């Protein structure tokens, strides 16, 4: 097996940790986690979520990094090479294709949502939130989403930002970007938590997040467990090729287990800190913590409009969201760019521009589904919602199951022992138990539940 990737290598272990954390930390942590926790009662959901990270997220992330480092290529070529090395069917390269297609679809609508964060950062700084009520906040958001020209402008700006980073390569582009963006993201997040302590109901937020009340799950425990399982899996960016390609740039002497623990820990820390930043503001203003996806773009602006320093901290919050989206987006484009360079002999710049334009075009379909094409429905969903559902609930869990099956059952024991560098002691045996039995069964349950829900929607 190759000892280095043709695309470059992370210069240090810290660079990999920042990059992988940047891929994992995204809108799912800062936008989706708080409102999902709110929907399922706070602390009880957080506890279930943490268990799912440990028993499902960690072993699959270790497996994906291991496969990436062993193959040292794009996900498609990595799976083809590893399957050949282990005497398995070349059809396993379809796992790589699935990851790249998932990342491609996710980035097409992710870029549109990232555009919302940029628009709201300017609106917060300009004092647009001052004195607004529920109706005005709803009208502001609906006005943005209903304007295809403005959405196209923000979507275009964001995709240009992503392409500029990826085109510069691993060392000069990805690594330099995450060395700035990730520390900045943590500083902004800590500033928002500090603001929540000073101006919000921080005690109420701590109680809500860390004092489990399992009565809150009454009647919806199964739904909450599935949601926590899905959130734990998807917040770590698993199954979309990003972690696999980043693993291919990791030096051979770096501990996969140790680095995975750090990355998963940072990802979880960001989700918890996001809750500690958002819920004090929500509670201090008497707003509902279970207001769903509108929590960030419709509920929080009302709070920022009423609080001292709301214009500044509102702008900082949406810049924080933008940074989280940017670090994830570059990891979503990288696997496709790597494949174009390897298979079509494209230059790095040409591959990045071509991949970026293709995603940009598909993103136009997503943003039009929110307004001009809102009447077009497939399985009862517009294009943006459909891409979100198909990737988060079907393609990614299917990818996760297949990663677990290949790493746990088809990759030889000697290969996994060699790559993980854990020896054959207790730590390795625990990982092997989780990757062979616990993780694939748990993720398969999420997958089957999602397929069943999609069928019901389609029939309805």
C-alpha positions in Angstrom: 0.0 0.0 0.0 1.1 3.6 -0.7 2.7 5.4 2.2 1.7 8.9 0.9 -1.2 10.4 -1.0 -0.5 12.0 -4.4 -2.6 14.9 -3.3 -0.4 15.8 -0.3 -0.4 15.0 3.4 -1.3 16.8 6.6 1.9 18.4 8.0 1.1 17.5 11.6 -1.4 15.5 13.7 -3.0 18.8 14.8 -3.7 19.7 11.2 -5.6 16.4 10.7 -7.5 17.0 14.0 -8.5 20.5 12.9 -9.5 19.3 9.4 -11.5 16.3 10.6 -13.1 18.4 13.3 -13.9 21.0 10.7 -15.6 18.4 8.5 -17.6 17.0 11.5 -18.5 20.4 13.0 -21.1 22.0 10.8 -24.6 23.3 10.7 -25.8 20.0 12.2 -24.0 20.8 15.5 -25.0 24.5 15.8 -28.3 24.5 14.0 -29.8 21.0 14.1 -28.6 19.7 17.5 -30.1 22.5 19.7 -33.6 22.3 18.1 -33.5 18.5 18.1 -32.6 18.4 21.8 -35.4 20.9 22.3 -37.9 18.7 20.6 -37.1 15.7 22.8 -36.8 17.4 26.2 -33.2 18.4 26.5 -31.1 16.4 29.0 -32.7 13.0 28.3 -31.9 13.4 24.6 -28.4 14.6 25.3 -27.6 11.5 27.4 -28.9 9.2 24.7 -27.0 11.2 22.1 -23.7 10.8 24.0 -24.2 7.0 24.3 -24.8 6.8 20.5 -21.6 8.8 19.8 -19.6 6.4 21.9 -21.1 3.1 20.6 -21.8 4.0 17.0 -20.0 7.1 15.9 -16.6 6.3 17.3 -16.1 2.8 15.8 -17.4 3.8 12.4 -15.2 7.0 12.3 -12.2 4.8 13.2 -13.1 2.4 10.4 -13.5 5.1 7.8 -10.2 6.8 8.7 -8.5 3.4 8.7 -9.8 2.6 5.2 -8.8 6.0 3.9 -5.3 5.8 5.2 -4.8 2.2 4.0 -6.0 3.1 0.4 -4.4 6.6 0.2 -6.7 7.6 -2.7 -10.2 9.1 -3.4 -13.0 7.0 -1.7 -13.8 5.2 -5.0 -10.3 4.2 -5.8 -9.5 3.4 -2.2 -12.4 0.9 -2.0 -11.4 -0.6 -5.3 -7.8 -1.0 -4.1 -8.7 -2.5 -0.7 -11.2 -4.9 -2.2 -8.6 -6.2 -4.6 -6.0 -6.5 -1.8 -8.4 -8.5 0.3 -9.7 -10.6 -2.6 -13.2 -9.1 -2.5 -15.5 -8.0 -5.3 -14.6 -4.8 -7.2 -18.3 -3.8 -6.6 -17.2 -2.4 -3.3 -16.0 0.7 -5.2 -19.8 1.5 -5.2 -19.4 2.4 -1.5 -16.9 5.2 -2.6 -19.3 6.3 -5.3 -22.2 6.4 -2.8 -20.1 8.6 -0.5 -19.1 11.1 -3.2 -22.7 11.3 -4.5 -23.9 11.9 -1.0 -21.4 14.7 -0.4 -22.3 16.2 -3.8 -26.1 16.2 -3.0 -25.5 17.5 0.5 -23.3 20.4 -0.6 -25.8 21.5 -3.2 -28.4 22.4 -0.5 -25.8 23.0 2.3 -24.5 26.0 0.2 -28.0 27.4 0.0 -28.5 27.3 3.8 -25.0 28.7 4.3 -26.1 31.6 2.1 -28.9 32.2 4.7 -26.3 32.5 7.4 -24.4 35.2 5.4 -27.5 37.2 4.8 -28.5 37.0 8.4 -25.0 38.1 9.6 -25.4 41.3 7.6 -28.9 41.8 8.8 -28.0 41.3 12.4 -25.1 43.8 12.1 -27.4 46.3 10.4 -29.8 46.2 13.3 -32.6 44.5 11.4 -33.6 42.4 14.4 -34.2 45.4 16.7 -37.8 45.2 18.0 -39.1 42.5 15.7 -41.9 40.2 16.8 -42.8 36.6 15.8 -44.7 37.8 12.7 -41.9 40.1 11.5 -39.2 37.5 12.1 -41.3 35.0 10.0 -41.8 37.6 7.3 -38.1 38.3 7.2 -37.1 34.7 6.7 -39.9 34.0 4.2 -38.9 37.1 2.3 -35.4 35.8 1.9 -36.3 32.2 1.1 -38.9 33.4 -1.4 -36.5 35.6 -3.4 -34.5 33.3 -5.8 -32.2 36.1 -7.0 -31.0 36.9 -3.5 -30.6 33.2 -2.7 -28.6 32.7 -5.9 -26.3 35.5 -5.1 -25.5 34.2 -1.6 -25.3 30.6 -2.9 -22.8 31.7 -5.6 -20.6 33.6 -3.1 -20.4 30.6 -0.8 -19.5 28.2 -3.5 -16.7 30.5 -4.7 -15.4 30.6 -1.2 -15.3 26.8 -1.1 -13.7 26.3 -4.5 -11.0 28.9 -3.7 -9.9 26.8 -0.7 -10.1 23.4 -2.3 -8.3 24.5 -5.5 -5.2 25.4 -3.5 -4.6 21.8 -2.4 -4.1 20.0 0.9 -1.3 22.0 2.4 -1.9 25.5 1.0 -5.7 25.3 0.9 -7.4 22.8 3.3 -4.8 22.9 6.0 -4.3 26.7 6.0 -8.1 27.3 6.0 -8.8 25.0 9.0 -5.9 26.4 11.0 -7.6 29.8 10.9 -11.3 28.8 10.8 -11.4 26.2 13.6 -9.8 28.3 16.3 -11.9 31.3 15.2 -15.0 29.1 15.4 -14.3 28.0 18.9 -13.5 31.6 20.0 -16.8 32.8 18.6 -18.7 30.0 20.2 -17.1 30.7 23.6 -17.9 34.4 23.2 -21.6 33.4 22.5 -21.6 31.2 25.6 -20.1 34.1 27.6 -22.9 36.3 26.3 -25.5 33.7 27.3 -24.0 33.7 30.9 -24.1 37.4 31.2 -27.3 38.3 29.4 -29.4 35.1 29.3 -30.9 32.5 31.6 -27.7 30.3 31.8 -28.8 28.4 34.9 -32.0 27.3 33.1 -30.1 26.2 30.1 -27.7 24.1 32.1 -30.6 22.4 33.9 -32.4 21.8 30.7 -29.4 20.2 29.0 -27.8 18.3 31.8 -30.6 17.3 34.1 -32.3 14.4 32.3 -36.1 14.2 32.7 -37.1 11.0 31.1 -40.7 11.8 31.6 -40.2 14.2 28.6 -39.6 11.1 26.5 -42.9 9.5 27.4 -44.7 8.3 24.4 -41.8 9.2 22.0 -38.8 7.3 23.4 -38.3 5.2 20.3 -38.5 8.3 18.1 -36.0 10.2 20.3 -33.5 7.3 20.3 -33.6 7.0 16.5 -33.2 10.8 16.2 -30.2 10.8 18.7 -28.7 7.8 16.8 -29.1 9.6 13.5 -27.7 12.9 14.9 -24.7 11.2 16.4 -23.9 9.5 13.1 -24.5 12.4 10.8 -22.9 15.1 13.0 -19.5 13.2 12.6 -19.7 13.5 8.8 -19.6 9.7 8.4 -20.5 7.9 5.2 -20.0 10.8 2.8 -16.3 10.2 1.8 -15.1 13.3 3.6 -13.6 11.5 6.6 -12.2 8.8 4.4 -10.4 11.2 2.1 -9.0 13.2 5.1 -7.8 9.9 6.6 -5.9 9.2 3.3 -3.8 12.3 4.1 -3.0 11.2 7.6 0.6 10.1 8.3 1.2 6.4 9.0 2.6 6.8 12.5 -0.5 8.8 13.8 -2.8 6.9 16.2 -6.2 6.5 14.5 -7.9 5.7 17.8 -6.5 8.6 19.7 -7.2 11.1 16.9 -10.7 9.8 16.5 -11.4 10.3 20.2 -10.3 13.9 20.0 -12.3 14.7 16.9 -15.5 13.1 18.2 -14.9 14.8 21.6 -14.5 18.2 19.9 -17.5 17.6 17.7 -19.7 16.8 20.7 -18.2 19.7 22.7 -19.3 22.1 19.9 -22.8 20.7 20.0 -23.1 21.1 23.8 -21.6 24.6 23.7 -24.1 25.5 20.9 -26.9 24.5 23.3 -25.3 26.6 26.1 -25.1 29.5 23.7 -28.6 29.3 22.3 -30.8 28.1 25.2 -29.9 30.9 27.7 -31.0 33.4 25.1 -34.2 31.5 24.3 -35.2 31.0 28.0 -34.4 34.6 29.0 -36.8 35.9 26.3 -39.6 33.4 27.1 -39.3 31.7 23.8 -40.0 28.0 23.0 -36.9 25.7 23.0 -38.8 23.2 20.8 -39.5 25.5 17.9 -37.9 23.2 15.4 -35.7 24.2 12.5 -37.0 27.8 12.8 -35.1 28.1 16.1 -32.1 29.7 14.5 -33.5 31.8 11.7 -36.9 32.9 13.3 -36.7 32.5 17.0 -33.2 33.7 17.8 -33.5 37.0 15.8 -36.4 38.0 18.1 -34.2 37.4 21.2 -31.2 39.3 19.7 -33.5 42.2 18.9 -34.5 42.5 22.5 -31.1 42.0 24.2 -28.3 44.5 25.0 -25.5 44.1 22.4 -27.9 42.0 20.3 -26.7 43.5 16.9 -23.0 42.6 17.6 -23.6 39.2 19.1 -26.3 38.3 16.6 -23.8 39.1 13.8 -21.1 37.0 15.5 -23.5 34.1 15.9 -24.3 33.9 12.2 -20.6 34.4 11.3 -20.0 31.4 13.6 -22.6 29.4 11.6 -20.9 30.5 8.4 -17.5 29.2 9.5 -19.0 25.9 10.6 -20.6 25.5 7.2 -17.4 26.5 5.3 -15.2 24.0 7.0 -17.7 21.2 6.3 -18.3 22.3 2.7 -14.6 22.1 1.7 -14.5 18.5 3.0 -17.6 17.6 0.9 -16.0 18.9 -2.3 -12.6 17.3 -1.7 -13.5 13.6 -2.5 -14.9 14.5 -5.9 -11.9 16.7 -6.7 -9.5 14.0 -5.7 -11.3 11.5 -8.0 -11.2 13.9 -11.0 -7.4 14.5 -10.4 -6.7 10.7 -10.1 -8.9 9.4 -12.9 -9.1 12.1 -15.5 -5.6 13.7 -15.0 -7.2 17.1 -14.3 -5.1 19.8 -12.6 -6.2 20.6 -9.1 -7.6 24.0 -10.1 -9.5 22.6 -13.1 -11.0 19.8 -11.0 -12.1 22.2 -8.3 -13.8 24.6 -10.7 -15.6 21.8 -12.6 -16.8 20.2 -9.4 -17.8 23.5 -7.9 -19.8 24.6 -11.0 -21.6 21.2 -11.0 -22.6 21.6 -7.4 -23.5 25.2 -7.9 -25.9 24.2 -10.8 -27.6 21.6 -8.6 -27.8 24.1 -5.8 -29.9 26.3 -8.1 -32.4 23.5 -8.4 -32.5 23.4 -4.5 -33.0 27.1 -4.1 -35.7 27.3 -6.8 -37.6 24.5 -4.9 -38.1 27.0 -2.1 -40.0 29.5 -4.3 -40.5 29.3 -8.1 -40.6 25.5 -8.2 -42.3 25.0 -4.8 -45.2 23.2 -6.5 -42.9 20.4 -7.7 -43.0 17.5 -5.2 -41.4 14.1 -5.2 -42.6 11.8 -2.4 -44.3 14.9 -1.1 -41.0 16.9 -0.8 -39.3 19.7 -2.7 -35.8 19.1 -4.2 -34.0 20.6 -1.2 -36.0 18.6 1.4 -35.8 15.5 -0.8 -32.0 15.7 -1.1 -31.7 16.3 2.7 -33.9 13.3 3.5 -32.3 10.9 1.0 -28.8 11.7 2.1 -29.3 12.0 5.9 -31.7 9.2 6.3 -30.8 6.7 3.5 -27.5 7.2 1.7 -25.4 8.0 4.7 -26.7 5.3 7.0 -26.4 2.8 4.1 -22.8 4.0 3.7 -22.2 3.6 7.4 -23.5 0.1 7.4 -21.3 -0.9 4.5 -18.2 0.7 6.0 -18.8 -1.3 9.2 -19.4 -4.5 7.2 -16.2 -4.1 5.1 -14.0 -3.0 8.0 -15.4 -5.5 10.5 -16.0 -8.6 8.3 -14.2 -8.3 5.0 -11.0 -6.5 5.8 -8.6 -9.1 7.3 -7.9 -9.0 11.0 -4.2 -8.6 10.3 -4.9 -5.5 8.1 -7.0 -3.8 10.7 -4.6 -4.6 13.5 -1.7 -3.2 11.4 -3.6 0.0 10.5 -5.2 0.8 13.9 -1.9 0.1 15.8 -3.8 -1.0 18.9 -2.3 -4.5 19.1 -4.9 -7.2 19.8 -5.7 -6.2 23.3 -8.9 -5.0 25.0 -9.2 -1.8 23.0 -9.0 -3.6 19.7 -11.5 -6.3 20.8 -14.0 -3.7 21.9 -13.7 -1.8 18.6 -14.1 -5.1 16.7 -17.2 -6.0 18.7 -18.8 -2.6 18.1 -17.9 -2.4 14.4 -19.1 -6.0 13.6 -22.3 -6.1 15.6 -23.5 -3.0 17.5 -22.9 -0.2 14.9 -24.2 -1.9 11.8 -27.3 -3.2 13.5 -28.1 0.2 15.1 -27.5 2.2 11.9 -29.5 -0.4 9.9 -32.5 0.3 12.2 -32.2 4.0 11.4 -32.0 3.2 7.7 -35.1 0.9 7.7 -37.1 3.4 9.8 -36.3 6.1 7.2 -37.2 3.9 4.2 -40.5 3.0 5.9 -41.2 6.7 6.5 -40.4 7.6 2.9 -42.7 4.9 1.6 -45.5 6.1 3.9 -45.0 9.7 2.6 -45.0 8.5 -1.0 -48.2 6.6 -0.5 -49.8 9.4 1.3 
